[in-house]
Amino acid sequence: MTDLLVRTDNSSKNTNSLAIKLLGGDRRALAKAVTLVESSRADHRAEAESLIAEIMPHTGKAMRIGISGVPGVGKSTFIEAFGAHVTKLGHKLAVLAVDPSSKRGGGSILGDKTRMEELSRNPNAFIRPSPAGQTLGGVARRSRESILLCEAAGFDVILVETVGVGQSETAVADMTDMFLLMLLPAGGDELQGLKKGIVELADMILVNKADGELIDQAKRTAADYHGALRLLSKGGANWTVPVLPCSALTGQGIADAWEKIGAFHDSLAAAGTLAERRAEQAKTWLWDELIAEFAHRLRQDPKLRDLLPAVQTAVAAGEIPAPVGARKLINALLKD
């Protein structure tokens, strides 16, 4: 028992020391803290939860922006140009970039720092690539905690860049204040094929690569999407979703995008909906954690040690449907 108490005390001291350094803006402490919250080790999870609880009073003051778009749309190039503009204005920018993970081996390339070479050297910017793992929705399992850590370290603009796998990347809208959707110059069939779900969530749309021979096409695409958005209800009475052409390569439209982001944030604050939005996001976070923890405990519960493999085998063989197997496992877990 004495050893356990010593370890607990040491863990508490380490967490407190890390929190102090983090609140002081120590970048190494921030990197270490993000690594801690991403760890799946039981002792690390306990430390991470303690750390988050300690820094929570110092969070919530940043602009949280989610960015999504198909691969090749130029998210990383845009973020580098956007980051240079924002930091020149005196802001501190944190970029939480989520890279796809291998379904087979679980590894990730984590190449965002190489794609944002200049921004990675900017003293007022922090770039953290994280693997998506098995998390759906284009974000990492601990993206929410990472946002809080960046806020505690003094970053006032936080970008969450999603994997870029397609139209299912809507989870980022449940953890940011603004959802920015990037699109390529297109039209006709491409416009018709756009899924309604992800557009409904967008608070701003940027049509990137509006340079060279694509300038006119990008402007037409922006006009087409602007017209299509009239058919969708979005943003409330205080906000009309802007659709802007921009070029991450030349920087054209970057300043306009930042101005619109500021206007959107001001409109949320003026309407009193920013706090409401974040409160709803906190509830979503709670349910996500409940579901994940329940699934973990279900797999580890000794009462299901023999039953779980048998049910999985029966479902795989087509002997029982998956909903019946799931209910059987839950009933066994909850049974006294």
C-alpha positions as CSV (number, residue, x, y, z in Angstrom):
1,M,0.0,0.0,0.0
2,T,2.9,2.4,0.8
3,D,4.4,1.8,-2.7
4,L,1.0,2.5,-4.3
5,L,0.7,5.8,-2.3
6,V,4.2,6.8,-3.3
7,R,3.5,6.1,-7.0
8,T,0.3,8.0,-6.7
9,D,1.9,11.0,-5.0
10,N,4.8,11.0,-7.6
11,S,2.2,10.8,-10.4
12,S,0.4,13.8,-8.9
13,K,3.6,15.8,-8.6
14,N,4.5,15.0,-12.2
15,T,1.1,16.1,-13.4
16,N,1.2,19.3,-11.4
17,S,4.7,20.1,-12.7
18,L,3.6,19.4,-16.3
19,A,0.5,21.6,-15.8
20,I,2.6,24.5,-14.5
21,K,5.0,24.3,-17.5
22,L,2.1,24.0,-19.9
23,L,0.3,27.1,-18.5
24,G,3.6,28.9,-18.8
25,G,3.6,28.3,-22.6
26,D,6.4,25.7,-22.6
27,R,6.2,24.0,-26.1
28,R,8.0,20.9,-24.9
29,A,5.5,20.5,-22.1
30,L,2.6,20.9,-24.6
31,A,4.1,18.2,-26.8
32,K,4.6,15.9,-23.8
33,A,1.1,16.6,-22.6
34,V,-0.5,15.7,-26.0
35,T,1.6,12.4,-26.0
36,L,0.3,11.7,-22.5
37,V,-3.4,12.1,-23.4
38,E,-3.0,10.0,-26.6
39,S,-1.5,7.1,-24.6
40,S,-3.7,4.1,-24.0
41,R,-1.8,2.9,-20.9
42,A,-4.0,2.8,-17.8
43,D,-1.5,4.7,-15.7
44,H,-1.1,7.3,-18.4
45,R,-4.9,7.7,-18.8
46,A,-5.2,8.4,-15.0
47,E,-2.5,11.1,-15.3
48,A,-4.0,12.6,-18.4
49,E,-7.4,12.9,-16.8
50,S,-5.8,14.6,-13.8
51,L,-3.9,17.0,-16.1
52,I,-7.0,17.9,-18.1
53,A,-9.0,18.6,-14.9
54,E,-6.2,20.8,-13.6
55,I,-5.9,23.0,-16.8
56,M,-9.7,23.2,-17.5
57,P,-10.2,26.5,-15.8
58,H,-7.6,28.0,-18.2
59,T,-9.3,26.9,-21.4
60,G,-12.1,28.0,-23.7
61,K,-10.7,31.4,-24.9
62,A,-9.5,30.3,-28.3
63,M,-11.1,30.2,-31.7
64,R,-11.6,26.5,-32.6
65,I,-11.8,25.9,-36.3
66,G,-12.3,22.6,-38.1
67,I,-11.1,22.2,-41.6
68,S,-12.1,19.3,-43.9
69,G,-11.9,18.5,-47.6
70,V,-11.1,15.7,-50.0
71,P,-7.5,14.7,-50.5
72,G,-5.7,17.0,-53.0
73,V,-7.8,20.0,-52.1
74,G,-4.7,21.7,-50.6
75,K,-5.6,21.8,-46.9
76,S,-2.0,21.7,-45.7
77,T,-0.9,24.4,-48.2
78,F,-3.9,26.6,-47.2
79,I,-3.0,26.1,-43.4
80,E,0.6,27.2,-44.0
81,A,-0.5,30.4,-45.8
82,F,-3.3,31.0,-43.3
83,G,-0.9,30.4,-40.4
84,A,1.6,32.9,-41.8
85,H,-1.1,35.5,-42.1
86,V,-2.6,34.9,-38.6
87,T,0.7,34.9,-36.8
88,K,1.7,38.1,-38.5
89,L,-1.4,39.7,-36.9
90,G,-0.1,38.7,-33.4
91,H,-2.0,35.5,-32.9
92,K,-0.7,32.1,-31.7
93,L,-1.8,29.2,-33.9
94,A,-2.0,25.6,-33.0
95,V,-2.6,23.0,-35.8
96,L,-3.9,19.6,-34.8
97,A,-3.5,17.5,-38.0
98,V,-5.0,14.1,-38.2
99,D,-3.3,11.5,-40.5
100,P,-4.9,8.3,-41.7
101,S,-3.9,5.1,-39.9
102,S,-3.3,1.7,-41.6
103,K,-6.2,-0.7,-40.9
104,R,-3.7,-3.5,-41.2
105,G,-0.7,-2.3,-39.2
106,G,-2.1,0.7,-37.3
107,G,0.8,3.0,-38.3
108,S,0.6,6.5,-39.8
109,I,2.9,8.5,-41.9
110,L,2.3,11.7,-39.9
111,G,3.7,13.9,-42.7
112,D,1.9,17.2,-42.0
113,K,5.1,18.8,-40.6
114,T,6.9,18.1,-43.8
115,R,4.0,19.6,-45.8
116,M,4.0,22.8,-43.6
117,E,7.8,23.3,-43.5
118,E,7.8,27.1,-43.0
119,L,4.9,27.1,-40.5
120,S,6.6,24.4,-38.4
121,R,9.6,26.8,-37.9
122,N,7.3,29.7,-36.9
123,P,7.8,30.4,-33.2
124,N,4.1,31.4,-32.8
125,A,2.8,28.2,-34.4
126,F,2.6,24.6,-33.0
127,I,1.9,21.7,-35.3
128,R,1.0,18.3,-33.9
129,P,0.2,15.4,-36.3
130,S,-1.7,12.6,-34.7
131,P,-2.9,9.2,-36.1
132,A,-6.6,8.7,-36.6
133,G,-6.3,5.1,-35.3
134,Q,-9.7,3.4,-35.4
135,T,-11.6,6.6,-34.7
136,L,-14.2,7.5,-37.4
137,G,-15.1,11.0,-38.6
138,G,-11.6,12.1,-39.7
139,V,-10.4,13.1,-36.2
140,A,-8.2,11.4,-33.6
141,R,-9.6,9.9,-30.4
142,R,-8.1,12.5,-28.2
143,S,-8.5,15.6,-30.4
144,R,-10.8,17.3,-27.8
145,E,-8.2,17.0,-25.0
146,S,-5.5,18.2,-27.4
147,I,-7.6,21.4,-28.1
148,L,-7.8,22.1,-24.4
149,L,-4.1,21.6,-23.9
150,C,-3.3,24.0,-26.7
151,E,-5.6,26.6,-25.2
152,A,-4.0,26.2,-21.8
153,A,-0.6,26.8,-23.4
154,G,-1.8,30.2,-24.7
155,F,-2.7,29.4,-28.3
156,D,-5.7,31.5,-29.3
157,V,-6.4,30.1,-32.7
158,I,-6.7,26.3,-33.1
159,L,-7.1,24.5,-36.4
160,V,-8.2,20.8,-36.5
161,E,-7.3,19.4,-39.9
162,T,-9.2,16.2,-40.6
163,V,-7.9,13.1,-42.4
164,G,-9.5,14.1,-45.7
165,V,-11.2,10.8,-46.5
166,G,-14.5,12.2,-48.0
167,Q,-18.0,13.1,-47.0
168,S,-18.1,11.3,-43.6
169,E,-15.8,13.8,-41.8
170,T,-18.4,15.5,-39.7
171,A,-17.1,14.7,-36.2
172,V,-14.8,17.8,-36.3
173,A,-18.0,19.9,-36.2
174,D,-18.8,18.5,-32.8
175,M,-15.6,19.9,-31.3
176,T,-15.0,23.2,-33.0
177,D,-16.7,26.6,-33.2
178,M,-16.5,26.8,-36.9
179,F,-16.5,24.1,-39.6
180,L,-14.6,25.2,-42.8
181,L,-15.1,23.1,-45.8
182,M,-12.6,23.3,-48.7
183,L,-13.5,22.3,-52.2
184,L,-11.9,22.1,-55.6
185,P,-13.0,24.1,-58.7
186,A,-15.7,21.9,-60.2
187,G,-19.2,22.0,-61.5
188,G,-22.0,20.1,-63.2
189,D,-21.7,16.4,-62.2
190,E,-19.3,17.3,-59.4
191,L,-21.7,19.8,-57.9
192,Q,-24.6,17.5,-58.2
193,G,-22.7,14.7,-56.5
194,L,-21.9,16.8,-53.4
195,K,-23.4,15.2,-50.3
196,K,-25.9,17.3,-48.5
197,G,-24.8,16.3,-45.0
198,I,-21.3,17.7,-44.9
199,V,-22.4,21.0,-46.6
200,E,-25.2,21.5,-44.1
201,L,-22.6,21.5,-41.3
202,A,-20.2,24.0,-43.1
203,D,-20.1,27.5,-41.6
204,M,-17.8,28.6,-44.5
205,I,-16.8,27.1,-47.8
206,L,-13.5,27.9,-49.6
207,V,-13.0,27.0,-53.2
208,N,-9.2,26.5,-53.3
209,K,-6.8,26.7,-56.3
210,A,-8.3,29.9,-57.7
211,D,-5.1,30.7,-59.6
212,G,-3.7,30.3,-63.1
213,E,-6.1,28.7,-65.5
214,L,-8.5,27.7,-62.8
215,I,-9.4,31.3,-61.6
216,D,-12.6,31.6,-63.6
217,Q,-13.7,28.0,-62.9
218,A,-13.1,28.6,-59.2
219,K,-15.2,31.7,-59.2
220,R,-18.0,29.9,-61.1
221,T,-17.9,27.0,-58.6
222,A,-18.1,29.5,-55.7
223,A,-21.2,31.1,-57.3
224,D,-22.8,27.7,-57.9
225,Y,-22.3,26.6,-54.3
226,H,-23.6,29.9,-53.1
227,G,-26.7,29.4,-55.0
228,A,-27.1,25.8,-53.9
229,L,-26.7,26.8,-50.2
230,R,-29.9,28.9,-50.5
231,L,-31.8,25.7,-50.5
232,L,-30.3,24.7,-47.1
233,S,-31.1,26.1,-43.7
234,K,-27.8,26.9,-41.9
235,G,-26.3,29.2,-39.4
236,G,-29.3,31.0,-38.0
237,A,-30.6,34.5,-38.6
238,N,-27.2,36.1,-37.8
239,W,-25.1,34.2,-40.3
240,T,-25.2,33.5,-44.0
241,V,-22.6,30.9,-45.1
242,P,-20.0,32.6,-47.3
243,V,-18.5,30.8,-50.2
244,L,-15.1,32.3,-51.2
245,P,-12.6,31.5,-54.0
246,C,-9.1,31.5,-52.7
247,S,-5.6,30.4,-53.6
248,A,-3.3,28.9,-50.9
249,L,-0.5,29.1,-53.5
250,T,-0.7,32.8,-54.1
251,G,-2.4,33.9,-50.8
252,Q,-5.3,35.4,-52.6
253,G,-8.4,35.3,-50.4
254,I,-6.6,34.3,-47.2
255,A,-7.1,37.7,-45.5
256,D,-10.8,37.6,-46.5
257,A,-11.2,34.1,-45.1
258,W,-9.7,35.3,-41.7
259,E,-12.0,38.3,-41.7
260,K,-15.0,36.0,-42.2
261,I,-13.9,33.7,-39.4
262,G,-13.6,36.6,-37.1
263,A,-17.1,37.9,-38.1
264,F,-18.6,34.4,-37.5
265,H,-17.0,34.1,-34.1
266,D,-18.3,37.6,-33.2
267,S,-21.8,36.6,-34.4
268,L,-21.8,33.6,-32.2
269,A,-20.8,35.6,-29.2
270,A,-23.3,38.4,-29.9
271,A,-26.1,35.8,-30.2
272,G,-25.0,34.0,-27.1
273,T,-24.8,30.7,-29.0
274,L,-21.0,30.1,-28.6
275,A,-21.5,28.9,-25.0
276,E,-24.5,26.9,-26.0
277,R,-22.6,25.2,-28.8
278,R,-19.7,24.3,-26.6
279,A,-22.1,23.0,-23.9
280,E,-23.7,20.7,-26.5
281,Q,-20.3,19.6,-27.7
282,A,-19.3,18.7,-24.1
283,K,-22.4,16.5,-23.9
284,T,-21.4,14.8,-27.2
285,W,-17.9,14.2,-25.7
286,L,-19.5,12.6,-22.6
287,W,-21.5,10.2,-24.7
288,D,-18.5,9.4,-26.9
289,E,-16.4,8.6,-23.9
290,L,-19.2,6.5,-22.3
291,I,-19.6,4.4,-25.5
292,A,-15.8,3.9,-25.9
293,E,-15.3,3.0,-22.2
294,F,-18.3,0.6,-22.2
295,A,-16.9,-1.2,-25.3
296,H,-13.5,-1.5,-23.6
297,R,-14.9,-2.9,-20.4
298,L,-17.2,-5.2,-22.3
299,R,-14.1,-6.8,-24.0
300,Q,-12.2,-7.0,-20.7
301,D,-15.0,-8.2,-18.4
302,P,-14.3,-11.6,-16.9
303,K,-18.0,-12.6,-17.1
304,L,-17.7,-12.4,-20.9
305,R,-14.4,-14.1,-21.3
306,D,-16.0,-17.3,-22.5
307,L,-19.2,-15.8,-23.9
308,L,-17.7,-13.1,-26.2
309,P,-15.7,-15.5,-28.4
310,A,-18.7,-17.8,-28.7
311,V,-21.0,-15.0,-29.7
312,Q,-18.5,-13.6,-32.2
313,T,-18.2,-17.1,-33.8
314,A,-22.0,-17.5,-34.0
315,V,-22.4,-14.1,-35.6
316,A,-19.5,-14.7,-38.1
317,A,-21.1,-18.1,-39.0
318,G,-24.5,-16.5,-39.6
319,E,-26.1,-18.5,-36.8
320,I,-27.5,-15.4,-35.1
321,P,-27.8,-11.8,-36.3
322,A,-25.4,-9.2,-34.9
323,P,-28.1,-7.3,-32.9
324,V,-29.1,-10.5,-31.1
325,G,-25.5,-11.2,-30.3
326,A,-25.0,-7.7,-29.0
327,R,-28.1,-7.8,-26.8
328,K,-26.9,-11.2,-25.4
329,L,-23.6,-9.7,-24.4
330,I,-25.1,-6.6,-22.8
331,N,-27.6,-8.7,-20.8
332,A,-24.8,-10.9,-19.6
333,L,-22.7,-7.9,-18.6
334,L,-25.5,-6.2,-16.7
335,K,-26.7,-9.4,-15.0
336,D,-26.0,-9.6,-11.3
